[in-house]
Amino acid sequence: MAARLNLECEQGATFSRILVLKDSTGAVIDITGATADMQVRETVNAADILVELSTTNGRIVVDGTNGKLTLTISASDTASLTLNGVYDLKVTYLSGTVDRILEGEFVVDPQVTQ
């Protein structure tokens, strides 16, 4: 079952979060060779993707032996975000196993200075 974490994104500022994956004992999970994907949509069933982060597009960087995922959206890309949404984050391990590790709301905090 995915953990729940609501994320806040400041419009017009760089969004960056570092996540460390750990097992139930607190030990870091080695995710060497894993890929990750995250999509933000206005609602769960919305056809349009507001923003997508993945290892393929470079918005998610995997530090495998340290169990770290670094999520990043540039300031110019967050400037175009105007809607709140929902997201989930999936990790695909070398074995082919896919885990949905995180889900929640993605809240855009509007910028004043333009």
CORHUDA-V341272 format. One record per residue. N is the residue number from 1. PHI is phi in degrees with one decimal (* if undefined). PSI is psi in whole degrees, 0 to 359 (none if undefined). Layout:
n=N phi=PHI psi=PSI
n=N phi=PHI psi=PSI
//
This chain:
n=1 phi=* psi=133
n=2 phi=-68.9 psi=141
n=3 phi=-73.0 psi=154
n=4 phi=-106.8 psi=128
n=5 phi=-147.8 psi=118
n=6 phi=-82.2 psi=134
n=7 phi=-109.8 psi=138
n=8 phi=-111.3 psi=131
n=9 phi=-118.9 psi=122
n=10 phi=-83.2 psi=117
n=11 phi=-59.6 psi=132
n=12 phi=83.0 psi=2
n=13 phi=-120.1 psi=156
n=14 phi=-67.4 psi=129
n=15 phi=-96.4 psi=125
n=16 phi=-147.3 psi=129
n=17 phi=-137.6 psi=139
n=18 phi=-112.0 psi=126
n=19 phi=-114.0 psi=138
n=20 phi=-117.3 psi=122
n=21 phi=-85.9 psi=129
n=22 phi=-132.3 psi=152
n=23 phi=-84.3 psi=184
n=24 phi=-65.7 psi=344
n=25 phi=-92.7 psi=355
n=26 phi=94.1 psi=1
n=27 phi=-78.6 psi=140
n=28 phi=-65.8 psi=137
n=29 phi=-90.7 psi=126
n=30 phi=-74.8 psi=117
n=31 phi=-114.7 psi=29
n=32 phi=-55.2 psi=130
n=33 phi=83.6 psi=357
n=34 phi=-75.9 psi=157
n=35 phi=-118.3 psi=162
n=36 phi=-141.8 psi=149
n=37 phi=-140.5 psi=139
n=38 phi=-141.1 psi=131
n=39 phi=-123.3 psi=141
n=40 phi=-112.5 psi=127
n=41 phi=-129.2 psi=158
n=42 phi=-61.9 psi=319
n=43 phi=-136.8 psi=167
n=44 phi=-55.8 psi=320
n=45 phi=-97.1 psi=6
n=46 phi=-64.5 psi=139
n=47 phi=-73.9 psi=324
n=48 phi=-83.1 psi=138
n=49 phi=-93.5 psi=124
n=50 phi=-73.9 psi=318
n=51 phi=-158.6 psi=145
n=52 phi=-127.4 psi=135
n=53 phi=-119.9 psi=136
n=54 phi=-157.9 psi=166
n=55 phi=-69.4 psi=332
n=56 phi=-67.3 psi=317
n=57 phi=-90.9 psi=4
n=58 phi=81.5 psi=2
n=59 phi=-84.4 psi=350
n=60 phi=-126.2 psi=127
n=61 phi=-114.7 psi=131
n=62 phi=-101.2 psi=127
n=63 phi=-111.1 psi=87
n=64 phi=-55.1 psi=305
n=65 phi=-66.8 psi=337
n=66 phi=-96.9 psi=3
n=67 phi=64.4 psi=25
n=68 phi=-100.7 psi=140
n=69 phi=-119.8 psi=125
n=70 phi=-107.8 psi=119
n=71 phi=-100.6 psi=131
n=72 phi=-142.4 psi=136
n=73 phi=-130.0 psi=129
n=74 phi=-66.4 psi=159
n=75 phi=-60.5 psi=321
n=76 phi=-65.9 psi=327
n=77 phi=-76.2 psi=323
n=78 phi=-70.0 psi=335
n=79 phi=-60.9 psi=331
n=80 phi=-87.7 psi=354
n=81 phi=-80.1 psi=124
n=82 phi=-125.5 psi=350
n=83 phi=-115.8 psi=144
n=84 phi=-76.1 psi=160
n=85 phi=-158.2 psi=196
n=86 phi=-127.3 psi=158
n=87 phi=-146.4 psi=164
n=88 phi=-143.2 psi=159
n=89 phi=-127.0 psi=123
n=90 phi=-116.2 psi=143
n=91 phi=-117.6 psi=132
n=92 phi=-110.8 psi=117
n=93 phi=-84.3 psi=164
n=94 phi=-54.0 psi=329
n=95 phi=-69.6 psi=346
n=96 phi=98.6 psi=350
n=97 phi=-66.5 psi=136
n=98 phi=-115.8 psi=129
n=99 phi=-119.8 psi=130
n=100 phi=-88.0 psi=106
n=101 phi=-93.9 psi=337
n=102 phi=-148.7 psi=149
n=103 phi=-155.3 psi=161
n=104 phi=161.3 psi=195
n=105 phi=-89.0 psi=149
n=106 phi=-120.9 psi=105
n=107 phi=-102.9 psi=126
n=108 phi=-95.4 psi=120
n=109 phi=-92.9 psi=109
n=110 phi=-61.5 psi=144
n=111 phi=-86.4 psi=152
n=112 phi=-101.5 psi=313
n=113 phi=-78.0 psi=122
n=114 phi=-117.4 psi=none
//
